[in-house]
Amino acid sequence: MRTGNLNNAGTSANVYLTICGQRFNMPKKHLFNKYEAILTDNGYKFRFERNSTNVFKLIGVDVGQLSHIIIEVNKS
C-alpha cells in the first residue's frame, strides 16, 4: 500500500482490506506492521506515513479470479 505525497496523505486510522474473488471472499484483514505499531490505551496503532510504501503478506484461501477489493478505514 502506498500513500500519497500531498499534505495530510498519511493516516493513523485503522485500515482494513477485503479481497473478493469469483470463488470466495477472504475475511476482512486489519493492515498494520506489528514491528512499527505503537501500544495505546485502545490497543496497537499503526500510522501510514505520508509518501510511504507498506507491503503486507496475506495468507488465506484461493479466492479464484479477483473480482474486486474493498479498503475500509475507521478512527476507532
C-alpha positions as CSV (number, residue, x, y, z in Angstrom):
1,M,0.0,0.0,0.0
2,R,1.4,3.4,-1.0
3,T,0.3,6.7,0.5
4,G,0.4,9.9,-1.5
5,N,2.8,12.8,-1.2
6,L,0.2,15.6,-0.5
7,N,-0.2,17.2,2.8
8,N,-2.2,15.0,5.3
9,A,-1.8,12.0,3.0
10,G,-0.9,9.7,5.9
11,T,-3.4,8.3,8.5
12,S,-3.4,6.8,11.9
13,A,-6.9,5.3,11.2
14,N,-7.3,1.5,11.2
15,V,-7.1,0.3,7.7
16,Y,-8.9,-3.0,6.6
17,L,-8.7,-4.9,3.3
18,T,-11.1,-7.4,1.9
19,I,-10.2,-9.4,-1.2
20,C,-13.2,-10.7,-3.2
21,G,-12.9,-13.3,-5.9
22,Q,-15.1,-15.5,-8.1
23,R,-14.9,-18.5,-5.7
24,F,-14.6,-16.9,-2.3
25,N,-14.3,-13.6,-0.3
26,M,-11.3,-13.5,2.1
27,P,-12.4,-12.2,5.5
28,K,-11.6,-8.6,6.3
29,K,-7.9,-8.2,7.4
30,H,-6.6,-5.4,9.6
31,L,-3.5,-4.0,8.0
32,F,-0.7,-3.0,10.3
33,N,3.0,-3.6,10.9
34,K,3.4,-5.1,14.3
35,Y,7.1,-4.1,14.5
36,E,6.2,-0.4,13.9
37,A,2.9,-0.3,15.8
38,I,2.6,1.8,19.0
39,L,0.7,0.4,22.0
40,T,-2.1,2.8,23.1
41,D,-4.9,2.5,25.7
42,N,-7.1,1.2,22.8
43,G,-4.6,-1.4,21.6
44,Y,-1.9,-1.2,18.9
45,K,-2.0,1.6,16.4
46,F,0.0,1.8,13.1
47,R,0.5,5.0,11.3
48,F,0.5,5.0,7.5
49,E,3.0,7.8,6.9
50,R,2.7,10.3,4.1
51,N,4.7,9.3,0.9
52,S,5.5,5.8,2.2
53,T,5.1,2.3,0.9
54,N,4.0,-0.6,3.2
55,V,4.0,-4.2,2.0
56,F,1.7,-6.8,3.6
57,K,1.6,-10.5,3.1
58,L,-1.8,-12.0,3.4
59,I,-2.3,-15.7,3.9
60,G,-5.6,-17.3,3.1
61,V,-7.5,-19.5,0.7
62,D,-7.5,-19.2,-3.1
63,V,-10.3,-16.7,-3.9
64,G,-10.2,-17.6,-7.6
65,Q,-10.2,-14.8,-10.2
66,L,-10.0,-11.5,-8.4
67,S,-13.3,-9.5,-8.8
68,H,-12.6,-6.6,-6.5
69,I,-11.0,-5.3,-3.3
70,I,-12.5,-3.3,-0.5
71,I,-10.4,-0.9,1.6
72,E,-12.0,0.5,4.7
73,V,-10.8,2.9,7.4
74,N,-12.0,4.0,10.8
75,K,-10.6,6.0,13.7
76,S,-11.5,3.6,16.5
